[in-house]
């Protein structure tokens, strides 16, 4: 994605595309897997932690980022399938956390099984995480 495309994506979600926000969104997109704020901070050495965290919070609130609690103790972020996806609830997919290397993988080509909630309950998000060994740590060819 180009800087102009990131700017357009942000503008479509009602976010002013500041230099830090653009860097954060680009860094997460280029990672091609969910990453923590600490990983983003390591990649963006010239940007302070508070600016990164404010950007993450805003981008997640506006539906541009999906926050994943993978059980590692650090929330991971990934770019949503489309701008504002949280409003349409179409970013529900499982994640996999490798217990050996700690990496988290996004399986956006799989769906989360439907859950029948009792009458009156309304789901706003789903956190579906599988834990185990990734293909590399298991010594098997794969992703």
ChimeraX commands (.cxc) that place a marker at each C-alpha (Angstrom):
marker #1 position 0.00,0.00,0.00 radius 0.5
marker #1 position 1.25,3.51,-0.76 radius 0.5
marker #1 position 1.27,6.44,1.67 radius 0.5
marker #1 position -1.55,7.98,-0.33 radius 0.5
marker #1 position -3.64,4.79,0.06 radius 0.5
marker #1 position -3.03,4.81,3.83 radius 0.5
marker #1 position -4.08,8.47,3.97 radius 0.5
marker #1 position -7.24,7.69,1.99 radius 0.5
marker #1 position -8.05,4.76,4.28 radius 0.5
marker #1 position -7.65,6.95,7.37 radius 0.5
marker #1 position -9.68,9.80,5.90 radius 0.5
marker #1 position -12.48,7.35,5.09 radius 0.5
marker #1 position -12.58,6.38,8.77 radius 0.5
marker #1 position -12.56,10.00,9.93 radius 0.5
marker #1 position -8.93,9.97,11.08 radius 0.5
marker #1 position -6.54,12.83,10.32 radius 0.5
marker #1 position -3.49,11.11,8.77 radius 0.5
marker #1 position -0.60,12.44,10.90 radius 0.5
marker #1 position 2.98,11.27,10.21 radius 0.5
marker #1 position 3.02,9.05,13.33 radius 0.5
marker #1 position -0.37,7.47,12.55 radius 0.5
marker #1 position 0.79,6.75,9.01 radius 0.5
marker #1 position 4.00,5.14,10.31 radius 0.5
marker #1 position 2.10,3.00,12.82 radius 0.5
marker #1 position -0.46,1.81,10.27 radius 0.5
marker #1 position 2.23,1.10,7.67 radius 0.5
marker #1 position 4.39,-0.79,10.19 radius 0.5
marker #1 position 1.51,-3.02,11.25 radius 0.5
marker #1 position 0.46,-3.63,7.65 radius 0.5
marker #1 position 3.98,-4.57,6.58 radius 0.5
marker #1 position 4.37,-6.99,9.51 radius 0.5
marker #1 position 1.74,-9.24,7.90 radius 0.5
marker #1 position 0.87,-10.66,11.33 radius 0.5
marker #1 position -0.48,-9.22,14.57 radius 0.5
marker #1 position 2.19,-7.21,16.41 radius 0.5
marker #1 position 2.38,-5.69,19.89 radius 0.5
marker #1 position 2.99,-2.04,20.71 radius 0.5
marker #1 position 6.46,-3.06,21.95 radius 0.5
marker #1 position 7.28,-4.61,18.56 radius 0.5
marker #1 position 6.06,-1.45,16.82 radius 0.5
marker #1 position 8.18,0.68,19.17 radius 0.5
marker #1 position 11.28,-1.40,18.30 radius 0.5
marker #1 position 10.63,-0.91,14.58 radius 0.5
marker #1 position 9.95,2.82,14.95 radius 0.5
marker #1 position 12.92,3.80,17.09 radius 0.5
marker #1 position 12.39,7.54,16.52 radius 0.5
marker #1 position 8.75,7.54,17.71 radius 0.5
marker #1 position 8.00,7.64,21.44 radius 0.5
marker #1 position 5.85,5.03,23.16 radius 0.5
marker #1 position 3.02,7.40,24.12 radius 0.5
marker #1 position 2.59,8.58,20.51 radius 0.5
marker #1 position 2.47,4.98,19.33 radius 0.5
marker #1 position -0.08,4.02,22.00 radius 0.5
marker #1 position -2.29,7.04,21.24 radius 0.5
marker #1 position -2.19,6.15,17.54 radius 0.5
marker #1 position -3.01,2.50,18.23 radius 0.5
marker #1 position -5.95,3.48,20.42 radius 0.5
marker #1 position -7.39,5.89,17.86 radius 0.5
marker #1 position -6.89,3.57,14.88 radius 0.5
marker #1 position -8.51,0.68,16.78 radius 0.5
marker #1 position -11.42,2.87,17.95 radius 0.5
marker #1 position -12.05,3.97,14.36 radius 0.5
marker #1 position -12.08,0.37,13.12 radius 0.5
marker #1 position -8.81,0.48,11.18 radius 0.5
marker #1 position -7.03,-1.90,13.54 radius 0.5
marker #1 position -8.15,-5.11,15.15 radius 0.5
marker #1 position -6.84,-5.67,18.70 radius 0.5
marker #1 position -6.08,-9.31,19.50 radius 0.5
marker #1 position -5.68,-10.67,23.01 radius 0.5
marker #1 position -3.70,-13.82,22.25 radius 0.5
marker #1 position -3.08,-14.78,25.86 radius 0.5
marker #1 position 0.54,-13.60,25.82 radius 0.5
marker #1 position -0.12,-10.66,28.11 radius 0.5
marker #1 position 0.41,-8.09,25.34 radius 0.5
marker #1 position -2.38,-6.99,23.03 radius 0.5
marker #1 position -1.44,-7.46,19.38 radius 0.5
marker #1 position -2.71,-5.32,16.51 radius 0.5
marker #1 position -3.45,-6.07,12.88 radius 0.5
marker #1 position -4.92,-4.01,10.08 radius 0.5
marker #1 position -8.62,-4.70,9.65 radius 0.5
marker #1 position -9.96,-6.28,6.52 radius 0.5
marker #1 position -11.54,-2.95,5.55 radius 0.5
marker #1 position -12.05,0.49,7.06 radius 0.5
marker #1 position -14.55,0.49,9.89 radius 0.5
marker #1 position -14.91,-3.29,9.92 radius 0.5
marker #1 position -15.81,-3.33,13.62 radius 0.5
marker #1 position -19.05,-1.55,12.81 radius 0.5
marker #1 position -20.00,-4.35,10.43 radius 0.5
marker #1 position -18.52,-7.21,12.50 radius 0.5
marker #1 position -16.90,-8.82,9.47 radius 0.5
marker #1 position -13.39,-9.09,10.91 radius 0.5
marker #1 position -14.09,-12.18,12.98 radius 0.5
marker #1 position -11.48,-14.83,12.38 radius 0.5
marker #1 position -9.28,-17.09,14.51 radius 0.5
marker #1 position -5.72,-16.40,15.57 radius 0.5
marker #1 position -2.97,-18.84,16.48 radius 0.5
marker #1 position -0.31,-18.18,19.12 radius 0.5
marker #1 position 2.79,-20.33,19.05 radius 0.5
marker #1 position 3.74,-21.26,22.59 radius 0.5
marker #1 position 7.38,-21.84,21.57 radius 0.5
marker #1 position 8.33,-18.73,19.57 radius 0.5
marker #1 position 5.53,-16.44,20.80 radius 0.5
marker #1 position 4.45,-15.32,17.33 radius 0.5
marker #1 position 0.76,-14.77,16.63 radius 0.5
marker #1 position -0.73,-15.67,13.26 radius 0.5
marker #1 position -3.92,-14.33,11.74 radius 0.5
marker #1 position -6.11,-16.84,9.93 radius 0.5
marker #1 position -8.35,-14.37,8.12 radius 0.5
marker #1 position -9.38,-16.98,5.56 radius 0.5
marker #1 position -11.22,-18.95,8.28 radius 0.5
marker #1 position -14.37,-18.00,10.11 radius 0.5
marker #1 position -15.20,-18.17,13.78 radius 0.5
marker #1 position -17.96,-20.67,14.52 radius 0.5
marker #1 position -21.27,-18.97,15.33 radius 0.5
marker #1 position -22.19,-18.74,18.98 radius 0.5
marker #1 position -25.83,-18.69,20.00 radius 0.5
marker #1 position -26.15,-16.18,22.81 radius 0.5
marker #1 position -29.16,-16.04,25.10 radius 0.5
marker #1 position -31.95,-13.67,24.15 radius 0.5
marker #1 position -31.10,-10.05,24.91 radius 0.5
marker #1 position -27.34,-10.51,24.62 radius 0.5
marker #1 position -25.46,-8.78,21.80 radius 0.5
marker #1 position -21.91,-9.68,20.74 radius 0.5
marker #1 position -19.60,-6.82,19.80 radius 0.5
marker #1 position -16.39,-8.77,19.37 radius 0.5
marker #1 position -15.06,-12.30,19.39 radius 0.5
marker #1 position -11.61,-13.40,20.53 radius 0.5
marker #1 position -10.86,-16.85,19.14 radius 0.5
marker #1 position -7.26,-17.92,19.84 radius 0.5
marker #1 position -5.75,-21.36,19.34 radius 0.5
marker #1 position -2.43,-22.04,21.08 radius 0.5
marker #1 position 0.16,-24.62,20.13 radius 0.5
marker #1 position 3.23,-24.93,17.92 radius 0.5
marker #1 position 3.54,-23.10,14.60 radius 0.5
marker #1 position 4.78,-25.04,11.56 radius 0.5
marker #1 position 8.37,-23.83,12.02 radius 0.5
marker #1 position 8.55,-24.72,15.74 radius 0.5
marker #1 position 6.83,-28.05,15.10 radius 0.5
marker #1 position 9.44,-28.78,12.41 radius 0.5
marker #1 position 6.82,-29.21,9.72 radius 0.5
marker #1 position 6.50,-27.35,6.42 radius 0.5
marker #1 position 3.76,-24.77,6.35 radius 0.5
marker #1 position 2.94,-21.15,6.74 radius 0.5
marker link #1:1,2 radius 0.2
marker link #1:2,3 radius 0.2
marker link #1:3,4 radius 0.2
marker link #1:4,5 radius 0.2
marker link #1:5,6 radius 0.2
marker link #1:6,7 radius 0.2
marker link #1:7,8 radius 0.2
marker link #1:8,9 radius 0.2
marker link #1:9,10 radius 0.2
marker link #1:10,11 radius 0.2
marker link #1:11,12 radius 0.2
marker link #1:12,13 radius 0.2
marker link #1:13,14 radius 0.2
marker link #1:14,15 radius 0.2
marker link #1:15,16 radius 0.2
marker link #1:16,17 radius 0.2
marker link #1:17,18 radius 0.2
marker link #1:18,19 radius 0.2
marker link #1:19,20 radius 0.2
marker link #1:20,21 radius 0.2
marker link #1:21,22 radius 0.2
marker link #1:22,23 radius 0.2
marker link #1:23,24 radius 0.2
marker link #1:24,25 radius 0.2
marker link #1:25,26 radius 0.2
marker link #1:26,27 radius 0.2
marker link #1:27,28 radius 0.2
marker link #1:28,29 radius 0.2
marker link #1:29,30 radius 0.2
marker link #1:30,31 radius 0.2
marker link #1:31,32 radius 0.2
marker link #1:32,33 radius 0.2
marker link #1:33,34 radius 0.2
marker link #1:34,35 radius 0.2
marker link #1:35,36 radius 0.2
marker link #1:36,37 radius 0.2
marker link #1:37,38 radius 0.2
marker link #1:38,39 radius 0.2
marker link #1:39,40 radius 0.2
marker link #1:40,41 radius 0.2
marker link #1:41,42 radius 0.2
marker link #1:42,43 radius 0.2
marker link #1:43,44 radius 0.2
marker link #1:44,45 radius 0.2
marker link #1:45,46 radius 0.2
marker link #1:46,47 radius 0.2
marker link #1:47,48 radius 0.2
marker link #1:48,49 radius 0.2
marker link #1:49,50 radius 0.2
marker link #1:50,51 radius 0.2
marker link #1:51,52 radius 0.2
marker link #1:52,53 radius 0.2
marker link #1:53,54 radius 0.2
marker link #1:54,55 radius 0.2
marker link #1:55,56 radius 0.2
marker link #1:56,57 radius 0.2
marker link #1:57,58 radius 0.2
marker link #1:58,59 radius 0.2
marker link #1:59,60 radius 0.2
marker link #1:60,61 radius 0.2
marker link #1:61,62 radius 0.2
marker link #1:62,63 radius 0.2
marker link #1:63,64 radius 0.2
marker link #1:64,65 radius 0.2
marker link #1:65,66 radius 0.2
marker link #1:66,67 radius 0.2
marker link #1:67,68 radius 0.2
marker link #1:68,69 radius 0.2
marker link #1:69,70 radius 0.2
marker link #1:70,71 radius 0.2
marker link #1:71,72 radius 0.2
marker link #1:72,73 radius 0.2
marker link #1:73,74 radius 0.2
marker link #1:74,75 radius 0.2
marker link #1:75,76 radius 0.2
marker link #1:76,77 radius 0.2
marker link #1:77,78 radius 0.2
marker link #1:78,79 radius 0.2
marker link #1:79,80 radius 0.2
marker link #1:80,81 radius 0.2
marker link #1:81,82 radius 0.2
marker link #1:82,83 radius 0.2
marker link #1:83,84 radius 0.2
marker link #1:84,85 radius 0.2
marker link #1:85,86 radius 0.2
marker link #1:86,87 radius 0.2
marker link #1:87,88 radius 0.2
marker link #1:88,89 radius 0.2
marker link #1:89,90 radius 0.2
marker link #1:90,91 radius 0.2
marker link #1:91,92 radius 0.2
marker link #1:92,93 radius 0.2
marker link #1:93,94 radius 0.2
marker link #1:94,95 radius 0.2
marker link #1:95,96 radius 0.2
marker link #1:96,97 radius 0.2
marker link #1:97,98 radius 0.2
marker link #1:98,99 radius 0.2
marker link #1:99,100 radius 0.2
marker link #1:100,101 radius 0.2
marker link #1:101,102 radius 0.2
marker link #1:102,103 radius 0.2
marker link #1:103,104 radius 0.2
marker link #1:104,105 radius 0.2
marker link #1:105,106 radius 0.2
marker link #1:106,107 radius 0.2
marker link #1:107,108 radius 0.2
marker link #1:108,109 radius 0.2
marker link #1:109,110 radius 0.2
marker link #1:110,111 radius 0.2
marker link #1:111,112 radius 0.2
marker link #1:112,113 radius 0.2
marker link #1:113,114 radius 0.2
marker link #1:114,115 radius 0.2
marker link #1:115,116 radius 0.2
marker link #1:116,117 radius 0.2
marker link #1:117,118 radius 0.2
marker link #1:118,119 radius 0.2
marker link #1:119,120 radius 0.2
marker link #1:120,121 radius 0.2
marker link #1:121,122 radius 0.2
marker link #1:122,123 radius 0.2
marker link #1:123,124 radius 0.2
marker link #1:124,125 radius 0.2
marker link #1:125,126 radius 0.2
marker link #1:126,127 radius 0.2
marker link #1:127,128 radius 0.2
marker link #1:128,129 radius 0.2
marker link #1:129,130 radius 0.2
marker link #1:130,131 radius 0.2
marker link #1:131,132 radius 0.2
marker link #1:132,133 radius 0.2
marker link #1:133,134 radius 0.2
marker link #1:134,135 radius 0.2
marker link #1:135,136 radius 0.2
marker link #1:136,137 radius 0.2
marker link #1:137,138 radius 0.2
marker link #1:138,139 radius 0.2
marker link #1:139,140 radius 0.2
marker link #1:140,141 radius 0.2
marker link #1:141,142 radius 0.2
marker link #1:142,143 radius 0.2
view
